[in-house]
Amino acid sequence: MLIPTKNNTKSITDLREDTLSVLRDADRLGHVYIFNRSDPTGVLLSVEEFTFFQEILEERQDMLDAMELEKEDRGDGIPIEEIKKEFL
């Protein structure tokens, strides 16, 4: 679970004044929470963590697509013998 801690939170001022350090922290920790006046306003992800989440979302979407395809009527199909006749 992603939980804001002292180590993985930065302010808008930190981001503005020391962007490279915030980026390094995101790369090292995987993510950094960005706060503006004590209110969470965003999350900066490392490329590795972003890719990980992206792959999870794509796999989930593939599963949902497969579930939808399973519901579709496939009809009676064509017997294999008829297909063989076409190609032999």
PDB file of N, CA, C and O in Angstrom:
ATOM      1  N   MET A   1       0.837  -1.176   0.000  1.00  0.00           N
ATOM      2  CA  MET A   1       0.000   0.000   0.000  1.00  0.00           C
ATOM      3  C   MET A   1       0.881   1.238   0.000  1.00  0.00           C
ATOM      4  O   MET A   1       1.927   1.267   0.649  1.00  0.00           O
ATOM      5  N   LEU A   2       0.458   2.248  -0.723  1.00  0.00           N
ATOM      6  CA  LEU A   2       1.208   3.490  -0.791  1.00  0.00           C
ATOM      7  C   LEU A   2       0.780   4.402   0.355  1.00  0.00           C
ATOM      8  O   LEU A   2      -0.355   4.877   0.392  1.00  0.00           O
ATOM      9  N   ILE A   3       1.693   4.639   1.285  1.00  0.00           N
ATOM     10  CA  ILE A   3       1.383   5.445   2.459  1.00  0.00           C
ATOM     11  C   ILE A   3       2.385   6.593   2.548  1.00  0.00           C
ATOM     12  O   ILE A   3       3.594   6.365   2.501  1.00  0.00           O
ATOM     13  N   PRO A   4       1.887   7.836   2.677  1.00  0.00           N
ATOM     14  CA  PRO A   4       2.810   8.961   2.845  1.00  0.00           C
ATOM     15  C   PRO A   4       3.568   8.854   4.171  1.00  0.00           C
ATOM     16  O   PRO A   4       2.964   8.620   5.217  1.00  0.00           O
ATOM     17  N   THR A   5       4.871   9.023   4.123  1.00  0.00           N
ATOM     18  CA  THR A   5       5.712   9.031   5.319  1.00  0.00           C
ATOM     19  C   THR A   5       6.630  10.246   5.250  1.00  0.00           C
ATOM     20  O   THR A   5       6.637  10.970   4.254  1.00  0.00           O
ATOM     21  N   LYS A   6       7.391  10.464   6.289  1.00  0.00           N
ATOM     22  CA  LYS A   6       8.342  11.580   6.306  1.00  0.00           C
ATOM     23  C   LYS A   6       9.351  11.456   5.155  1.00  0.00           C
ATOM     24  O   LYS A   6       9.785  12.462   4.594  1.00  0.00           O
ATOM     25  N   ASN A   7       9.718  10.221   4.810  1.00  0.00           N
ATOM     26  CA  ASN A   7      10.732   9.992   3.778  1.00  0.00           C
ATOM     27  C   ASN A   7      10.217  10.159   2.353  1.00  0.00           C
ATOM     28  O   ASN A   7      10.994  10.479   1.454  1.00  0.00           O
ATOM     29  N   ASN A   8       8.923   9.947   2.134  1.00  0.00           N
ATOM     30  CA  ASN A   8       8.436   9.978   0.750  1.00  0.00           C
ATOM     31  C   ASN A   8       7.454  11.108   0.475  1.00  0.00           C
ATOM     32  O   ASN A   8       6.639  11.006  -0.442  1.00  0.00           O
ATOM     33  N   THR A   9       7.518  12.185   1.255  1.00  0.00           N
ATOM     34  CA  THR A   9       6.680  13.359   0.989  1.00  0.00           C
ATOM     35  C   THR A   9       7.566  14.571   0.719  1.00  0.00           C
ATOM     36  O   THR A   9       8.605  14.765   1.351  1.00  0.00           O
ATOM     37  N   LYS A  10       7.129  15.360  -0.221  1.00  0.00           N
ATOM     38  CA  LYS A  10       7.823  16.595  -0.573  1.00  0.00           C
ATOM     39  C   LYS A  10       6.771  17.677  -0.784  1.00  0.00           C
ATOM     40  O   LYS A  10       5.607  17.388  -1.059  1.00  0.00           O
ATOM     41  N   SER A  11       7.196  18.903  -0.652  1.00  0.00           N
ATOM     42  CA  SER A  11       6.286  20.028  -0.856  1.00  0.00           C
ATOM     43  C   SER A  11       6.444  20.568  -2.279  1.00  0.00           C
ATOM     44  O   SER A  11       7.393  20.244  -2.992  1.00  0.00           O
ATOM     45  N   ILE A  12       5.502  21.382  -2.650  1.00  0.00           N
ATOM     46  CA  ILE A  12       5.596  22.072  -3.944  1.00  0.00           C
ATOM     47  C   ILE A  12       6.877  22.903  -3.985  1.00  0.00           C
ATOM     48  O   ILE A  12       7.525  23.007  -5.027  1.00  0.00           O
ATOM     49  N   THR A  13       7.236  23.491  -2.850  1.00  0.00           N
ATOM     50  CA  THR A  13       8.471  24.279  -2.783  1.00  0.00           C
ATOM     51  C   THR A  13       9.684  23.397  -3.041  1.00  0.00           C
ATOM     52  O   THR A  13      10.587  23.790  -3.779  1.00  0.00           O
ATOM     53  N   ASP A  14       9.714  22.202  -2.438  1.00  0.00           N
ATOM     54  CA  ASP A  14      10.812  21.264  -2.699  1.00  0.00           C
ATOM     55  C   ASP A  14      10.899  20.956  -4.192  1.00  0.00           C
ATOM     56  O   ASP A  14      11.981  20.943  -4.777  1.00  0.00           O
ATOM     57  N   LEU A  15       9.752  20.713  -4.786  1.00  0.00           N
ATOM     58  CA  LEU A  15       9.717  20.373  -6.210  1.00  0.00           C
ATOM     59  C   LEU A  15      10.221  21.529  -7.059  1.00  0.00           C
ATOM     60  O   LEU A  15      10.961  21.325  -8.021  1.00  0.00           O
ATOM     61  N   ARG A  16       9.819  22.739  -6.701  1.00  0.00           N
ATOM     62  CA  ARG A  16      10.225  23.921  -7.468  1.00  0.00           C
ATOM     63  C   ARG A  16      11.714  24.247  -7.260  1.00  0.00           C
ATOM     64  O   ARG A  16      12.417  24.575  -8.216  1.00  0.00           O
ATOM     65  N   GLU A  17      12.183  24.157  -6.028  1.00  0.00           N
ATOM     66  CA  GLU A  17      13.542  24.602  -5.716  1.00  0.00           C
ATOM     67  C   GLU A  17      14.607  23.526  -5.898  1.00  0.00           C
ATOM     68  O   GLU A  17      15.772  23.847  -6.132  1.00  0.00           O
ATOM     69  N   ASP A  18      14.227  22.262  -5.794  1.00  0.00           N
ATOM     70  CA  ASP A  18      15.221  21.192  -5.898  1.00  0.00           C
ATOM     71  C   ASP A  18      14.626  19.998  -6.656  1.00  0.00           C
ATOM     72  O   ASP A  18      14.549  18.887  -6.132  1.00  0.00           O
ATOM     73  N   THR A  19      14.216  20.253  -7.876  1.00  0.00           N
ATOM     74  CA  THR A  19      13.529  19.258  -8.696  1.00  0.00           C
ATOM     75  C   THR A  19      14.344  17.979  -8.850  1.00  0.00           C
ATOM     76  O   THR A  19      13.801  16.882  -8.725  1.00  0.00           O
ATOM     77  N   LEU A  20      15.622  18.107  -9.117  1.00  0.00           N
ATOM     78  CA  LEU A  20      16.451  16.916  -9.323  1.00  0.00           C
ATOM     79  C   LEU A  20      16.491  16.020  -8.087  1.00  0.00           C
ATOM     80  O   LEU A  20      16.476  14.796  -8.212  1.00  0.00           O
ATOM     81  N   SER A  21      16.541  16.609  -6.914  1.00  0.00           N
ATOM     82  CA  SER A  21      16.542  15.824  -5.683  1.00  0.00           C
ATOM     83  C   SER A  21      15.214  15.082  -5.514  1.00  0.00           C
ATOM     84  O   SER A  21      15.200  13.921  -5.104  1.00  0.00           O
ATOM     85  N   VAL A  22      14.117  15.738  -5.822  1.00  0.00           N
ATOM     86  CA  VAL A  22      12.798  15.104  -5.724  1.00  0.00           C
ATOM     87  C   VAL A  22      12.708  13.958  -6.733  1.00  0.00           C
ATOM     88  O   VAL A  22      12.176  12.893  -6.420  1.00  0.00           O
ATOM     89  N   LEU A  23      13.225  14.178  -7.937  1.00  0.00           N
ATOM     90  CA  LEU A  23      13.228  13.118  -8.947  1.00  0.00           C
ATOM     91  C   LEU A  23      14.092  11.939  -8.513  1.00  0.00           C
ATOM     92  O   LEU A  23      13.722  10.784  -8.722  1.00  0.00           O
ATOM     93  N   ARG A  24      15.237  12.228  -7.912  1.00  0.00           N
ATOM     94  CA  ARG A  24      16.104  11.156  -7.410  1.00  0.00           C
ATOM     95  C   ARG A  24      15.403  10.355  -6.316  1.00  0.00           C
ATOM     96  O   ARG A  24      15.489   9.128  -6.278  1.00  0.00           O
ATOM     97  N   ASP A  25      14.707  11.065  -5.427  1.00  0.00           N
ATOM     98  CA  ASP A  25      13.963  10.373  -4.364  1.00  0.00           C
ATOM     99  C   ASP A  25      12.876   9.483  -4.956  1.00  0.00           C
ATOM    100  O   ASP A  25      12.683   8.355  -4.503  1.00  0.00           O
ATOM    101  N   ALA A  26      12.173   9.977  -5.957  1.00  0.00           N
ATOM    102  CA  ALA A  26      11.134   9.168  -6.599  1.00  0.00           C
ATOM    103  C   ALA A  26      11.755   7.932  -7.232  1.00  0.00           C
ATOM    104  O   ALA A  26      11.192   6.841  -7.152  1.00  0.00           O
ATOM    105  N   ASP A  27      12.907   8.098  -7.855  1.00  0.00           N
ATOM    106  CA  ASP A  27      13.585   6.957  -8.477  1.00  0.00           C
ATOM    107  C   ASP A  27      14.043   5.955  -7.418  1.00  0.00           C
ATOM    108  O   ASP A  27      13.922   4.745  -7.608  1.00  0.00           O
ATOM    109  N   ARG A  28      14.558   6.456  -6.324  1.00  0.00           N
ATOM    110  CA  ARG A  28      15.062   5.597  -5.246  1.00  0.00           C
ATOM    111  C   ARG A  28      13.927   4.913  -4.483  1.00  0.00           C
ATOM    112  O   ARG A  28      14.027   3.732  -4.152  1.00  0.00           O
ATOM    113  N   LEU A  29      12.854   5.647  -4.204  1.00  0.00           N
ATOM    114  CA  LEU A  29      11.757   5.124  -3.382  1.00  0.00           C
ATOM    115  C   LEU A  29      10.625   4.501  -4.205  1.00  0.00           C
ATOM    116  O   LEU A  29       9.819   3.731  -3.682  1.00  0.00           O
ATOM    117  N   GLY A  30      10.575   4.833  -5.470  1.00  0.00           N
ATOM    118  CA  GLY A  30       9.488   4.352  -6.325  1.00  0.00           C
ATOM    119  C   GLY A  30       8.404   5.393  -6.524  1.00  0.00           C
ATOM    120  O   GLY A  30       7.797   5.468  -7.593  1.00  0.00           O
ATOM    121  N   HIS A  31       8.160   6.191  -5.505  1.00  0.00           N
ATOM    122  CA  HIS A  31       7.162   7.255  -5.606  1.00  0.00           C
ATOM    123  C   HIS A  31       7.399   8.288  -4.506  1.00  0.00           C
ATOM    124  O   HIS A  31       7.981   7.995  -3.462  1.00  0.00           O
ATOM    125  N   VAL A  32       6.930   9.499  -4.776  1.00  0.00           N
ATOM    126  CA  VAL A  32       7.009  10.590  -3.806  1.00  0.00           C
ATOM    127  C   VAL A  32       5.674  11.332  -3.849  1.00  0.00           C
ATOM    128  O   VAL A  32       5.166  11.662  -4.921  1.00  0.00           O
ATOM    129  N   TYR A  33       5.120  11.585  -2.672  1.00  0.00           N
ATOM    130  CA  TYR A  33       3.892  12.371  -2.578  1.00  0.00           C
ATOM    131  C   TYR A  33       4.242  13.849  -2.585  1.00  0.00           C
ATOM    132  O   TYR A  33       5.195  14.272  -1.931  1.00  0.00           O
ATOM    133  N   ILE A  34       3.477  14.626  -3.320  1.00  0.00           N
ATOM    134  CA  ILE A  34       3.678  16.066  -3.385  1.00  0.00           C
ATOM    135  C   ILE A  34       2.527  16.732  -2.623  1.00  0.00           C
ATOM    136  O   ILE A  34       1.352  16.491  -2.903  1.00  0.00           O
ATOM    137  N   PHE A  35       2.896  17.573  -1.656  1.00  0.00           N
ATOM    138  CA  PHE A  35       1.909  18.281  -0.843  1.00  0.00           C
ATOM    139  C   PHE A  35       1.989  19.780  -1.104  1.00  0.00           C
ATOM    140  O   PHE A  35       3.063  20.331  -1.346  1.00  0.00           O
ATOM    141  N   ASN A  36       0.842  20.417  -1.050  1.00  0.00           N
ATOM    142  CA  ASN A  36       0.755  21.868  -1.158  1.00  0.00           C
ATOM    143  C   ASN A  36       0.005  22.362   0.070  1.00  0.00           C
ATOM    144  O   ASN A  36      -1.197  22.132   0.204  1.00  0.00           O
ATOM    145  N   ARG A  37       0.713  23.041   0.966  1.00  0.00           N
ATOM    146  CA  ARG A  37       0.122  23.549   2.213  1.00  0.00           C
ATOM    147  C   ARG A  37      -0.571  22.439   3.001  1.00  0.00           C
ATOM    148  O   ARG A  37      -1.714  22.580   3.436  1.00  0.00           O
ATOM    149  N   SER A  38       0.138  21.357   3.169  1.00  0.00           N
ATOM    150  CA  SER A  38      -0.313  20.187   3.938  1.00  0.00           C
ATOM    151  C   SER A  38      -1.428  19.396   3.275  1.00  0.00           C
ATOM    152  O   SER A  38      -1.956  18.463   3.881  1.00  0.00           O
ATOM    153  N   ASP A  39      -1.800  19.738   2.055  1.00  0.00           N
ATOM    154  CA  ASP A  39      -2.810  18.977   1.314  1.00  0.00           C
ATOM    155  C   ASP A  39      -2.127  18.162   0.222  1.00  0.00           C
ATOM    156  O   ASP A  39      -1.339  18.707  -0.551  1.00  0.00           O
ATOM    157  N   PRO A  40      -2.417  16.860   0.147  1.00  0.00           N
ATOM    158  CA  PRO A  40      -1.823  16.051  -0.932  1.00  0.00           C
ATOM    159  C   PRO A  40      -2.351  16.524  -2.285  1.00  0.00           C
ATOM    160  O   PRO A  40      -3.559  16.657  -2.482  1.00  0.00           O
ATOM    161  N   THR A  41      -1.427  16.774  -3.213  1.00  0.00           N
ATOM    162  CA  THR A  41      -1.834  17.271  -4.531  1.00  0.00           C
ATOM    163  C   THR A  41      -1.389  16.370  -5.673  1.00  0.00           C
ATOM    164  O   THR A  41      -1.896  16.494  -6.788  1.00  0.00           O
ATOM    165  N   GLY A  42      -0.456  15.470  -5.414  1.00  0.00           N
ATOM    166  CA  GLY A  42      -0.004  14.599  -6.492  1.00  0.00           C
ATOM    167  C   GLY A  42       0.975  13.553  -6.005  1.00  0.00           C
ATOM    168  O   GLY A  42       1.432  13.560  -4.862  1.00  0.00           O
ATOM    169  N   VAL A  43       1.277  12.651  -6.927  1.00  0.00           N
ATOM    170  CA  VAL A  43       2.261  11.596  -6.662  1.00  0.00           C
ATOM    171  C   VAL A  43       3.192  11.546  -7.859  1.00  0.00           C
ATOM    172  O   VAL A  43       2.748  11.486  -9.005  1.00  0.00           O
ATOM    173  N   LEU A  44       4.469  11.571  -7.585  1.00  0.00           N
ATOM    174  CA  LEU A  44       5.483  11.453  -8.621  1.00  0.00           C
ATOM    175  C   LEU A  44       6.018  10.034  -8.578  1.00  0.00           C
ATOM    176  O   LEU A  44       6.577   9.602  -7.570  1.00  0.00           O
ATOM    177  N   LEU A  45       5.844   9.303  -9.685  1.00  0.00           N
ATOM    178  CA  LEU A  45       6.282   7.909  -9.751  1.00  0.00           C
ATOM    179  C   LEU A  45       7.605   7.780 -10.487  1.00  0.00           C
ATOM    180  O   LEU A  45       7.899   8.547 -11.403  1.00  0.00           O
ATOM    181  N   SER A  46       8.398   6.800 -10.074  1.00  0.00           N
ATOM    182  CA  SER A  46       9.583   6.456 -10.859  1.00  0.00           C
ATOM    183  C   SER A  46       9.099   5.796 -12.145  1.00  0.00           C
ATOM    184  O   SER A  46       7.973   5.303 -12.208  1.00  0.00           O
ATOM    185  N   VAL A  47       9.938   5.787 -13.154  1.00  0.00           N
ATOM    186  CA  VAL A  47       9.571   5.138 -14.411  1.00  0.00           C
ATOM    187  C   VAL A  47       9.305   3.661 -14.159  1.00  0.00           C
ATOM    188  O   VAL A  47       8.379   3.086 -14.732  1.00  0.00           O
ATOM    189  N   GLU A  48      10.114   3.047 -13.305  1.00  0.00           N
ATOM    190  CA  GLU A  48       9.947   1.619 -13.002  1.00  0.00           C
ATOM    191  C   GLU A  48       8.581   1.342 -12.364  1.00  0.00           C
ATOM    192  O   GLU A  48       7.885   0.406 -12.758  1.00  0.00           O
ATOM    193  N   GLU A  49       8.207   2.154 -11.386  1.00  0.00           N
ATOM    194  CA  GLU A  49       6.918   1.941 -10.718  1.00  0.00           C
ATOM    195  C   GLU A  49       5.759   2.254 -11.662  1.00  0.00           C
ATOM    196  O   GLU A  49       4.748   1.551 -11.659  1.00  0.00           O
ATOM    197  N   PHE A  50       5.900   3.302 -12.465  1.00  0.00           N
ATOM    198  CA  PHE A  50       4.861   3.631 -13.438  1.00  0.00           C
ATOM    199  C   PHE A  50       4.660   2.476 -14.416  1.00  0.00           C
ATOM    200  O   PHE A  50       3.525   2.104 -14.714  1.00  0.00           O
ATOM    201  N   THR A  51       5.756   1.909 -14.913  1.00  0.00           N
ATOM    202  CA  THR A  51       5.681   0.776 -15.840  1.00  0.00           C
ATOM    203  C   THR A  51       5.013  -0.419 -15.175  1.00  0.00           C
ATOM    204  O   THR A  51       4.197  -1.100 -15.797  1.00  0.00           O
ATOM    205  N   PHE A  52       5.352  -0.679 -13.918  1.00  0.00           N
ATOM    206  CA  PHE A  52       4.740  -1.776 -13.162  1.00  0.00           C
ATOM    207  C   PHE A  52       3.226  -1.600 -13.089  1.00  0.00           C
ATOM    208  O   PHE A  52       2.474  -2.528 -13.386  1.00  0.00           O
ATOM    209  N   PHE A  53       2.781  -0.408 -12.692  1.00  0.00           N
ATOM    210  CA  PHE A  53       1.346  -0.148 -12.598  1.00  0.00           C
ATOM    211  C   PHE A  53       0.667  -0.229 -13.962  1.00  0.00           C
ATOM    212  O   PHE A  53      -0.451  -0.731 -14.081  1.00  0.00           O
ATOM    213  N   GLN A  54       1.344   0.265 -14.976  1.00  0.00           N
ATOM    214  CA  GLN A  54       0.802   0.226 -16.336  1.00  0.00           C
ATOM    215  C   GLN A  54       0.587  -1.226 -16.783  1.00  0.00           C
ATOM    216  O   GLN A  54      -0.439  -1.548 -17.382  1.00  0.00           O
ATOM    217  N   GLU A  55       1.547  -2.090 -16.494  1.00  0.00           N
ATOM    218  CA  GLU A  55       1.424  -3.502 -16.864  1.00  0.00           C
ATOM    219  C   GLU A  55       0.273  -4.174 -16.123  1.00  0.00           C
ATOM    220  O   GLU A  55      -0.456  -4.981 -16.700  1.00  0.00           O
ATOM    221  N   ILE A  56       0.111  -3.841 -14.848  1.00  0.00           N
ATOM    222  CA  ILE A  56      -1.004  -4.402 -14.077  1.00  0.00           C
ATOM    223  C   ILE A  56      -2.337  -3.972 -14.698  1.00  0.00           C
ATOM    224  O   ILE A  56      -3.243  -4.789 -14.858  1.00  0.00           O
ATOM    225  N   LEU A  57      -2.449  -2.696 -15.042  1.00  0.00           N
ATOM    226  CA  LEU A  57      -3.691  -2.199 -15.651  1.00  0.00           C
ATOM    227  C   LEU A  57      -3.960  -2.868 -16.993  1.00  0.00           C
ATOM    228  O   LEU A  57      -5.102  -3.210 -17.298  1.00  0.00           O
ATOM    229  N   GLU A  58      -2.915  -3.057 -17.796  1.00  0.00           N
ATOM    230  CA  GLU A  58      -3.089  -3.707 -19.096  1.00  0.00           C
ATOM    231  C   GLU A  58      -3.519  -5.164 -18.930  1.00  0.00           C
ATOM    232  O   GLU A  58      -4.380  -5.648 -19.665  1.00  0.00           O
ATOM    233  N   GLU A  59      -2.920  -5.861 -17.966  1.00  0.00           N
ATOM    234  CA  GLU A  59      -3.311  -7.253 -17.713  1.00  0.00           C
ATOM    235  C   GLU A  59      -4.762  -7.328 -17.256  1.00  0.00           C
ATOM    236  O   GLU A  59      -5.507  -8.209 -17.686  1.00  0.00           O
ATOM    237  N   ARG A  60      -5.162  -6.417 -16.395  1.00  0.00           N
ATOM    238  CA  ARG A  60      -6.555  -6.382 -15.918  1.00  0.00           C
ATOM    239  C   ARG A  60      -7.506  -6.113 -17.083  1.00  0.00           C
ATOM    240  O   ARG A  60      -8.553  -6.750 -17.191  1.00  0.00           O
ATOM    241  N   GLN A  61      -7.143  -5.176 -17.947  1.00  0.00           N
ATOM    242  CA  GLN A  61      -7.995  -4.882 -19.099  1.00  0.00           C
ATOM    243  C   GLN A  61      -8.085  -6.084 -20.033  1.00  0.00           C
ATOM    244  O   GLN A  61      -9.153  -6.369 -20.576  1.00  0.00           O
ATOM    245  N   ASP A  62      -6.975  -6.789 -20.222  1.00  0.00           N
ATOM    246  CA  ASP A  62      -6.992  -8.006 -21.042  1.00  0.00           C
ATOM    247  C   ASP A  62      -7.941  -9.046 -20.445  1.00  0.00           C
ATOM    248  O   ASP A  62      -8.677  -9.708 -21.176  1.00  0.00           O
ATOM    249  N   MET A  63      -7.924  -9.189 -19.116  1.00  0.00           N
ATOM    250  CA  MET A  63      -8.825 -10.138 -18.464  1.00  0.00           C
ATOM    251  C   MET A  63     -10.288  -9.735 -18.671  1.00  0.00           C
ATOM    252  O   MET A  63     -11.139 -10.582 -18.947  1.00  0.00           O
ATOM    253  N   LEU A  64     -10.571  -8.446 -18.538  1.00  0.00           N
ATOM    254  CA  LEU A  64     -11.947  -7.979 -18.743  1.00  0.00           C
ATOM    255  C   LEU A  64     -12.387  -8.196 -20.186  1.00  0.00           C
ATOM    256  O   LEU A  64     -13.522  -8.599 -20.439  1.00  0.00           O
ATOM    257  N   ASP A  65     -11.487  -7.927 -21.133  1.00  0.00           N
ATOM    258  CA  ASP A  65     -11.800  -8.155 -22.548  1.00  0.00           C
ATOM    259  C   ASP A  65     -12.077  -9.632 -22.812  1.00  0.00           C
ATOM    260  O   ASP A  65     -13.014  -9.973 -23.534  1.00  0.00           O
ATOM    261  N   ALA A  66     -11.263 -10.504 -22.226  1.00  0.00           N
ATOM    262  CA  ALA A  66     -11.444 -11.949 -22.407  1.00  0.00           C
ATOM    263  C   ALA A  66     -12.780 -12.398 -21.818  1.00  0.00           C
ATOM    264  O   ALA A  66     -13.464 -13.236 -22.405  1.00  0.00           O
ATOM    265  N   MET A  67     -13.153 -11.852 -20.676  1.00  0.00           N
ATOM    266  CA  MET A  67     -14.431 -12.202 -20.062  1.00  0.00           C
ATOM    267  C   MET A  67     -15.599 -11.780 -20.950  1.00  0.00           C
ATOM    268  O   MET A  67     -16.595 -12.495 -21.055  1.00  0.00           O
ATOM    269  N   GLU A  68     -15.475 -10.626 -21.583  1.00  0.00           N
ATOM    270  CA  GLU A  68     -16.521 -10.163 -22.494  1.00  0.00           C
ATOM    271  C   GLU A  68     -16.599 -11.055 -23.735  1.00  0.00           C
ATOM    272  O   GLU A  68     -17.689 -11.376 -24.208  1.00  0.00           O
ATOM    273  N   LEU A  69     -15.445 -11.447 -24.253  1.00  0.00           N
ATOM    274  CA  LEU A  69     -15.429 -12.317 -25.433  1.00  0.00           C
ATOM    275  C   LEU A  69     -16.034 -13.683 -25.136  1.00  0.00           C
ATOM    276  O   LEU A  69     -16.672 -14.284 -26.001  1.00  0.00           O
ATOM    277  N   GLU A  70     -15.836 -14.174 -23.915  1.00  0.00           N
ATOM    278  CA  GLU A  70     -16.418 -15.463 -23.534  1.00  0.00           C
ATOM    279  C   GLU A  70     -17.938 -15.432 -23.570  1.00  0.00           C
ATOM    280  O   GLU A  70     -18.574 -16.462 -23.793  1.00  0.00           O
ATOM    281  N   LYS A  71     -18.520 -14.269 -23.355  1.00  0.00           N
ATOM    282  CA  LYS A  71     -19.974 -14.118 -23.344  1.00  0.00           C
ATOM    283  C   LYS A  71     -20.570 -14.115 -24.749  1.00  0.00           C
ATOM    284  O   LYS A  71     -21.755 -14.398 -24.921  1.00  0.00           O
ATOM    285  N   GLU A  72     -19.752 -13.795 -25.755  1.00  0.00           N
ATOM    286  CA  GLU A  72     -20.250 -13.693 -27.125  1.00  0.00           C
ATOM    287  C   GLU A  72     -20.612 -15.072 -27.687  1.00  0.00           C
ATOM    288  O   GLU A  72     -19.946 -16.073 -27.426  1.00  0.00           O
ATOM    289  N   ASP A  73     -21.684 -15.078 -28.459  1.00  0.00           N
ATOM    290  CA  ASP A  73     -22.105 -16.306 -29.130  1.00  0.00           C
ATOM    291  C   ASP A  73     -21.136 -16.591 -30.269  1.00  0.00           C
ATOM    292  O   ASP A  73     -20.895 -15.738 -31.123  1.00  0.00           O
ATOM    293  N   ARG A  74     -20.590 -17.788 -30.269  1.00  0.00           N
ATOM    294  CA  ARG A  74     -19.627 -18.164 -31.310  1.00  0.00           C
ATOM    295  C   ARG A  74     -20.309 -18.844 -32.492  1.00  0.00           C
ATOM    296  O   ARG A  74     -19.670 -19.102 -33.512  1.00  0.00           O
ATOM    297  N   GLY A  75     -21.571 -19.130 -32.366  1.00  0.00           N
ATOM    298  CA  GLY A  75     -22.265 -19.823 -33.445  1.00  0.00           C
ATOM    299  C   GLY A  75     -21.921 -21.301 -33.431  1.00  0.00           C
ATOM    300  O   GLY A  75     -21.364 -21.818 -32.463  1.00  0.00           O
ATOM    301  N   ASP A  76     -22.264 -21.973 -34.525  1.00  0.00           N
ATOM    302  CA  ASP A  76     -22.037 -23.410 -34.607  1.00  0.00           C
ATOM    303  C   ASP A  76     -20.623 -23.753 -35.053  1.00  0.00           C
ATOM    304  O   ASP A  76     -20.142 -24.856 -34.794  1.00  0.00           O
ATOM    305  N   GLY A  77     -19.969 -22.841 -35.704  1.00  0.00           N
ATOM    306  CA  GLY A  77     -18.629 -23.106 -36.201  1.00  0.00           C
ATOM    307  C   GLY A  77     -18.646 -23.935 -37.479  1.00  0.00           C
ATOM    308  O   GLY A  77     -19.709 -24.268 -38.003  1.00  0.00           O
ATOM    309  N   ILE A  78     -17.484 -24.254 -37.961  1.00  0.00           N
ATOM    310  CA  ILE A  78     -17.331 -25.048 -39.181  1.00  0.00           C
ATOM    311  C   ILE A  78     -16.592 -26.320 -38.806  1.00  0.00           C
ATOM    312  O   ILE A  78     -15.524 -26.262 -38.199  1.00  0.00           O
ATOM    313  N   PRO A  79     -17.150 -27.464 -39.162  1.00  0.00           N
ATOM    314  CA  PRO A  79     -16.447 -28.720 -38.847  1.00  0.00           C
ATOM    315  C   PRO A  79     -15.071 -28.753 -39.513  1.00  0.00           C
ATOM    316  O   PRO A  79     -14.897 -28.253 -40.624  1.00  0.00           O
ATOM    317  N   ILE A  80     -14.121 -29.334 -38.838  1.00  0.00           N
ATOM    318  CA  ILE A  80     -12.755 -29.408 -39.342  1.00  0.00           C
ATOM    319  C   ILE A  80     -12.664 -30.123 -40.670  1.00  0.00           C
ATOM    320  O   ILE A  80     -11.794 -29.813 -41.484  1.00  0.00           O
ATOM    321  N   GLU A  81     -13.544 -31.070 -40.900  1.00  0.00           N
ATOM    322  CA  GLU A  81     -13.533 -31.802 -42.164  1.00  0.00           C
ATOM    323  C   GLU A  81     -13.791 -30.874 -43.353  1.00  0.00           C
ATOM    324  O   GLU A  81     -13.167 -31.020 -44.404  1.00  0.00           O
ATOM    325  N   GLU A  82     -14.708 -29.924 -43.184  1.00  0.00           N
ATOM    326  CA  GLU A  82     -14.991 -28.974 -44.262  1.00  0.00           C
ATOM    327  C   GLU A  82     -13.796 -28.056 -44.519  1.00  0.00           C
ATOM    328  O   GLU A  82     -13.511 -27.706 -45.664  1.00  0.00           O
ATOM    329  N   ILE A  83     -13.120 -27.680 -43.477  1.00  0.00           N
ATOM    330  CA  ILE A  83     -11.950 -26.815 -43.636  1.00  0.00           C
ATOM    331  C   ILE A  83     -10.845 -27.570 -44.363  1.00  0.00           C
ATOM    332  O   ILE A  83     -10.179 -27.011 -45.234  1.00  0.00           O
ATOM    333  N   LYS A  84     -10.650 -28.840 -44.008  1.00  0.00           N
ATOM    334  CA  LYS A  84      -9.631 -29.657 -44.680  1.00  0.00           C
ATOM    335  C   LYS A  84      -9.906 -29.782 -46.175  1.00  0.00           C
ATOM    336  O   LYS A  84      -8.978 -29.721 -46.981  1.00  0.00           O
ATOM    337  N   LYS A  85     -11.176 -29.957 -46.552  1.00  0.00           N
ATOM    338  CA  LYS A  85     -11.556 -30.085 -47.953  1.00  0.00           C
ATOM    339  C   LYS A  85     -11.172 -28.848 -48.749  1.00  0.00           C
ATOM    340  O   LYS A  85     -10.764 -28.943 -49.907  1.00  0.00           O
ATOM    341  N   GLU A  86     -11.306 -27.676 -48.115  1.00  0.00           N
ATOM    342  CA  GLU A  86     -10.991 -26.421 -48.801  1.00  0.00           C
ATOM    343  C   GLU A  86      -9.505 -26.305 -49.136  1.00  0.00           C
ATOM    344  O   GLU A  86      -9.135 -25.704 -50.144  1.00  0.00           O
ATOM    345  N   PHE A  87      -8.669 -26.876 -48.294  1.00  0.00           N
ATOM    346  CA  PHE A  87      -7.233 -26.698 -48.441  1.00  0.00           C
ATOM    347  C   PHE A  87      -6.507 -27.894 -49.028  1.00  0.00           C
ATOM    348  O   PHE A  87      -5.325 -27.792 -49.359  1.00  0.00           O
ATOM    349  N   LEU A  88      -7.178 -29.014 -49.166  1.00  0.00           N
ATOM    350  CA  LEU A  88      -6.525 -30.196 -49.721  1.00  0.00           C
ATOM    351  C   LEU A  88      -6.888 -30.424 -51.155  1.00  0.00           C
ATOM    352  O   LEU A  88      -6.416 -31.384 -51.765  1.00  0.00           O
TER     353      LEU A  88
END
